[in-house]
């Protein structure tokens, strides 16, 4: 009986080790079971952008966009405050999504950072025009301080590739 328990224990250990080894095949994401998605990093295409972050990271069919500001093609914030900055920020997001095989209709989550949370309603007025009412993404918004370039708004998004 003692030998049978020892044999059963060894058999269980063997099965666990075999299963663990099978999930750690080359090409998987850090050896995690069921995680065979490739990770692709894309640097910002604008010459004005700083190359200290990935503009977008794709994991399988999910796009993770870095925070975007309301900058024009020269890298300068658009004038006019929260409304115009929000519009330009979302135009920048739209452009990045489209160049990576997605669209505003495929955004699933946004995080909005505001230099002043009191400007939330004005930001919302512009924000809601970029999404169909029946396809509004989940969203978080919070007030912060010290946005890059002294911006009023920064938005990051997660989207699905079409």
N, C-alpha and C positions, 0 to 999 in steps of 0.2 A: 504494500500500500504506500509506503514511504517513497519507493522508486516511481510509482505511478504519479504521485503528486509532483515529484521533481521533474519527471518527464513532461507532465502537463504544463508546469511552469516554464520550462525551457521551450516548449512548443509555442506558448503564448508569446514569449519574448521574441522568438524567431519570427512569428507572424507580424508582430508590431514592428520589428526592425525591417522586415521585408517591405511592409506597407510604407513605412517612413522613407526608405530608400527609393521606392517607386515614385513618391511624390516630389522628390528632389532631382528631377531630370533637368539636364541643361536646357536653358531657354525659358524656364519658369521664373516667376518673380520671387527671388530670394528663397526658393524652395518651398513656398507655401502651397499646400494642396489646392487644386482648382484655380490657381492663379497663373495662367499662362499668357496673360496679356503683355504685349510689348509696351515699353514706356518710351515715348518720343518727346524730346525737348526741342522747342523752336525758339530761337532768339528773336528779339524784336527786329523787324525789317527796316524801321526808320533809322536813318543815320543820326537823328537827334536823340534816339533812345539810348539809355545807358545799358551796356551789356553786362549787368550784374545779376540779371535774373532771366528766366525763361519767359517769353511773352505768352506762351501757351504750352501746356504739357498735355499730351494725349496718352491715355491709358485705355487700351481697347477702343471702345466707341464713345468714350467720355473725354471732353475737353475741359481743362482747368485753366481759366484765363487769369493772369496776374492782374492786380488792380490797375485800372485805367483812369487817367485824368482827362480833363477837357482841354487837351492840347491840340493845336493845329499841326500842319505838316512840318513846321519849323521847330516844333517842340515847345512852343510858348503857349501859355494858357490863353484861351479866348477871353475877350473883355466882356464885361456886363454882369458878372456875379453868378449866383447859383443857377439861374435858369439857363443861360447860354452855356455854362460849363457842363451842366447835366446833359444838355442836348449833344454837345460835342463828345462828351464821355461815352454816351450811348452810341453815337455814330462810330466812334473808334472801336467799341465792342462789336458792333454790327459788322464792320469791315474785317476785323480779326476772325470772327465766326465764319463769315462767308469765304475768306481765304483758306479756311481749314475745314471746309465741307459741312458747315452747319448754318444756322440762321437764328434770328431772334425767336422764332416759333419753337426752337428746340432748347431754349434756355430752361434749366430746371431749378437753378438756385442763384440768387445774387446776394452779395453783401455790400451794403452802402455805408460808407464812412463820410460823415459830415463834419466840417470844421465847426459848425454851429447847428446843433440839433433843432433850434428854432426855425431853421430854413427847410425843415422836412416837408412841410406842406407845399412849398414852392418847388422843391425838387420832385415831389410826387406828381405835381401837375404835368411836368415834362416827362417823367419816367413812365407814367401810364400810357403815354401816346406811342411808345415803342413796342408795346405788347398787345396782342389781342386779349379782350376781356376774358375769354374762355381759356386762354393759355398764359395767364399770369404765373410767373415762376414764384417759388417760395422765396422769401426775402427776410433778411435781417437788416436793420439800420441802427446806427449808433453815432453819437457825437464823439468827436476826438479832437486832438489838437496836433498841430504840426504836420499837416499833410504836405507832401512833396510840392515844391514850387509855390507854396502858400495857396494851394488849391482850396476850393470850397467843398468839393466832392470827389471821392474816389470810389469806383465800383469794380468789384471782381465778380466773375460769373463762372458757373459750371453749366455745360451744355452737352447734349448728345449729338453725335455726328448724324447727318441725315441718312 
